[in-house]
Every structure is written in structure tokens, then in C-alpha cells.
């Protein structure tokens, strides 16, 4: 369940160009297949913030009943002491009974697995789901925990000093920003 983007290689300037909309189309196809082959009903839950954007759009475009859930990892992160309440404005909202539910988590980028570990802890604070699956836009490798996506629009390894950040425009379209933490900061 992996698609290789035609634009997933560095361009002439050395910058990595990813077509987030093309990857979203692949993710939509994969999520639709997971929903069709999985237990019913399955609830979409987006990981704040990029995953929540993806889940909301998927839910709308796939014509699913009800509303998608959102889940925040803030209070269960293992780096809470360093990050503090960064992102604390993000709230978990699960508009369904979690006990016995089938959940499909949606996230933008899967890296170490630490955010997903925190998300699972948060989810279990609300009850015990019957099943939890994961679909991501980009699996960039580098796992520190045994977490795997059931579906990934693309698997594209990056060096540890680089990361993807999903952005959503006013028109709802997605784009990626490639961040490089090895570059010196100006200012």
C-alpha cells in the first residue's frame, strides 16, 4: 500500500518537492479501501493538527456519517518536560463511544512513533476500542518504537535533521514545507 511520488526527489535546487495534493489523493484511495475491507462502522480520528485536517477532508469527501474525531497527544508526550504545554490549545474530541469502537487514526507524518504512542494513551483514556488502525500521508522511517502504518501514501526516508510540515491553504488544499534543522538560524 505504498505509492512513490513522481516529485519525491530533490529538484535542481536540491530542495525536496512533494505534491501534497497527489499524496492526499493516494491516501484517500487507501483509506477508502481500509474502510471497505474493515469492520463497520469505523470512525476516522485525526491526530492534531495535520492529521485532523486530513481526517476532516477525508470524512467530508468520502461522505461518511457523523463527524470525524480529533485527538491531541500533548498530555501524554514523553517530552512533556521539554515542550510544556506546546499545542495545549488542541483538544481531543471523540464524538462517539470509544468502548468497542473501530478507529482509523489519520496522521500527516509518521516518524519515530512517539506521537502515536501518546495518541494511543490519550485514546485509551476515553475507553477501550475494539480495533485501531493507522493511515498516514508520509512514512519517513526512523522508528524508535514498534509502530507501523496500515496504509501510507508514500514511504520517503529523510535524514534526522530534516522534517516535513503539512500546511493547509485557505482553499483547503495541502502543501508541504521541508524543514532543515541543520541550517544556521538567521536573526
N, C-alpha and C positions, 0 to 999 in steps of 0.2 A: 504494500500500500504506500509506495513512495513514488513521487514524481520528481524528476530532475528539471529544474527551471532552465530555460534556454538562456536566461540572463543571470545565472548564478555564479558567474566567473568574473574576476576583476576585468574592468573595461580598460581602455587605453590609458586612462589617467591613474590606473592602479586602484580605483575605488570599486567596491563591490556593488553591483547593481542588481537588485531583486525586484521583480514585478509583483508587488504585494497583492494586486487585484487578480493576477493569474494564479497565484498561490491560493488566494481565497476561493477561487472557482474550484480548484482541486480539493481544497478542504471541504467545501460544500458537497461535492460529489462523494467524498469519503464518509462524511457524516451521514448523508442520506443513505448510503449503503449500510453503515453501522446501525442506523435506526431501523432499516427494513429487515435486517437479519437478527436483531436483538430482541430482548424481551420488551413487552408493551405494558403500560406506557413507559417510555424513557424520558426523563427530564433533563433538558440542557441547563448546565450551570457554568457560567463564565467566570474565570479567575480574574479578579480586578488587576489591572484596568483593561489591557489589550484583549484578554480572553472574554471579558464582559462585553466589549464592543462586538467581537466576533459572534458570541452567542446570541446577542440581541438581533444582529443582522441575519444569522442563520435561522433563528426561530421565526422571524418575520418572512423571509424568503421561502422557507420550507412549509409555511402555512401551518405551523404546529399550534395546538390548542393551548390556552392559558398564557402564561408569561414565563420567560426564562429566569432562572435564578442567577444570583451573583454571589461570589464568595471571596472573602478577603483573608489573607494569611498573616496579617500584621501581628496579632496577639500570640501566635504560635511559632513565630520565626525563631531559629536558633541564634540569630544575630541581633535579637531584640535589644541587648545591652548597647550595641554599637549604633543601631539605627534609631532606637527610641520609637516614638510614635509616627515615624515617617509613613505616610499613607494611611494614617489613622482615620481620616475622613471617609475612607472607603468602608462601607458597611456590608455585612453578609445579609442577603435577602433570599430566603428559600421559600417560595410561595406554594409549597406542597409539603405533605407529611414525609419526613425523611425516613422514618422507620419502614423498612420493607420496600422502599422505592428503588428504582433502577435509575442511575445517574450517569450522564455523559458529561464529564468535565471538558471544558474547552479552554485552551490557553494559546497564547501567541508564540512563545518561545520556550522550549524545554532545554535546560542546560544541566545543572548539577543534580536536580531532583529535590533540592532542599525546599523550594517554594511549594512543590506538590506535597511533600511530607507535611508541611504546615497546613496546607489546604485540607488534607485528609483529616488531620487532627481537628480542625475547625468544623468540618462536615460531621464528624462523629460527635461533636458537642451537641448537635441537633438531633441525633438519633443514629440508628444503625441501618444503613441502606442494604438492600438485597444484593446489589452489584454496583460497582463503579468502574467506568471505562474512561479513557483519556484520548482526546484528539487534539493535535497541535498544528499550528501553521508551519513552524520551523523546529526541527530537532537538530540542535547544533552540536550534539555529542558532549563529552566532558562530564559524564555522570559521576557523582560522588556517592549516590545512593542507588539501590536497585529499583529504579523507576523506569518504566518503558511506556511509550505511547502505543495505543491500539491502532492509531492512524496518524500519519504525519504527511502534510502536503509536500514537504521536502526535508531531506536529511542533508545538512550542509555544515560540516565541521568548521569552526573558527578557532583561531588561537585564543588563549585565555585573556589577552589584553584587549580583545575586540568583543563587541556585543551588538545585537540588533535591538532596535527600539521601534515598536509599531506606532504609527501615528494615524489619526483619523481626521480627514478634512471635514470642512463644514458641509460638504455634499455627501458625507458618509463613506467616501472612498478611502481605502487604506494605502499607506506607503510605508517604507522602511527607512530608518536612519541607521547608518552604521557608525557606532561609536568606537573610538580608539583611545584607550586609557594610557597608551604609551607615549602619545604626543604631548609635548610640553604645553601647559596651560598659559594662555596669554592674559594679561590684565592684572 
